[in-house]
Amino acid sequence: MKRSIVLIVVMIVSCILQATAGNPPTIKKEKADDVCFVKTLDKVYFGQDVKMGLLYTKIISIDGTISKIRTSEIKSYMHDNRMFELLPVLCEKYDTTCYAMLEYVTSRSGLKLYKYCCATNRNSRFGYFVFKNNRFYLRVDQDNAINILPFFGIELKSS
């Protein structure tokens, strides 16, 4: 009796696995128009979805094939209609420069506005940076935000 139950369960599981293995991944209708890409120094990968990992990033193409590249080689990517670029970031005291993925917000008159999210233990802080010709131009802080953000068409919340 136990053998017949185990045999039936194994047959059902094998049928389910065989059925799911033969079906290609489906494209969600709301994501069908999204453009996803990953750009490295020498190549651009296009697909329907991007899975960012700590060491590797996977780009899933429309036909279901998966390209796997090192995350450290990525210079820019676009996912869920949001574009990120690897750009220099200055800390609050203007003494340390590092590189981070900044989210492109908007551009005007040759200047581009990027948003940086710094996630700490329990909260997230956001910083805005202005770049001109892919070079750091200005850090948006409390003093100049009143003039800079409306220039880019971003309304400030009145407190």
N, C-alpha and C positions, 0 to 999 in steps of 0.2 A: 504494500500500500504506500509506504513512504517513497519507494523508488518511482512509482507511477506519478506521484505528486511532483517529485523533483524533476522527472522527465518532462512533464507537462509545463512546468515553470520554465525550464531551459528552452523548450520549443517556443514558448510565447516570447521570451526575451530575445531569442535569435530572430524571430520574425519582426519584432519591433526594431531591432538594430539594423536589419537588412532593409527595412522600409525607410528608415531615416537616413541611412547611408546613401541611398539612391537619389534622394531629393536635394537639389541645389538650394543654397540659402535664398530666401525670398527677400525682395526689396520692399521695405515699408513705403507706402504711398506718400506719406508726408516727407520722407527722406529721399525720395527718388530724384528730386530736383537739386539736392545739396551737392556741392562740389567739394570733394576731399582730395587733398594732395599733400605730399611730403617732399620737401626740397632739401637735397644735400649739396655738397660742393659741386658735384659733377653730374647729377641726375635728378629728374623730377618724377615722382611716382604718383599716378592718379588712381582713384578708386571710389568705392561707394561708402567705405567706412575706414576709420583709423583707430587702432587700439594702441594707446601709449602705455609703455611699460617702463620699468626702472632701467633695464639694460637694453631691451629691444623694442622696436615699434613694428606693428603689423599693419600692412595696408591691404585691405580686402577689395579686390577688383569686382567689377560687375558680373563677370563670369564665375566668380567664386574662388579664383586663385589668390593665394596669400603670398605677399612679398614681405620678407623680414629683414629689417636693417637695424643697425646699432643706433640707439637713441642719441648717443654722443655725437653722431655725424650729422644730425638734423640742424639745418640753418633756419628753416621756416616750415610751417604747416598750416593747413586750413581744415577745420572740422566743425560741423554744426553751424555753418555760416559765420564762424569766428576765425580770424587769421592771427597767428602768432609768429613773431620773428625773434631770433636770437640777437639781442642788442646789449650794449653796456648799460649798467645800472650804477648810479651813485648812491651811497648810503646817506642818511639824514645829515651827517656832519661833513659831507663832501670829501671824505678822506679815503674811502675805499671804493674801488671800482671792480665789479665782477660782471659776468654775462648771465642773462636770464631770458626766458621766453616772455616777451611782452605782447599784450593783446593790442592789435591795431584798432583804434577807435574811429578816427576820421582824419581828413587832411584838408588843408586850405593854404593857398598861396605858397606852395612849395614846402610847407611845414607839415609834419605828421605828428599826431597825438597818439600816444600809447599808454596803456594802463598796466600797472604792475601790481600783482596780488602777493602779499607776503602773509602766508598762513603760519600763525604761531599755535601754541597749544590750544587755546580756547577761542581765539578770535582771529579775524583777518583784517589786515590793513591794506589800503589801496594807495598807490602813488601814481602820479601822472608825469610823463616825460614828453618833451617836445624834441623831435629830431629834424634836421635839415640835411638832405643828401646823405642819409644813413649815418650821420654823425650826431652825437649828443649836442643839443642846442640850449635847452633850458629845463630845469626841474620845476614843476608846478608845486608851490607850497601855499601856506595860508595867506601870505602877503600878496602874491601875484595871481592867485586863483580867481579873484574877482574880475580881473581883466583878461586873463588867458582863456579860461573855459568858455565864456560867452563869445570870444573871437572864433572858437571852433563850433559854436552853435549848441553848447551844452548849458542848460539852465542850472543855476545854483539854487539850492533849497534855502529859503529864508528861515532864519531861526528866531 
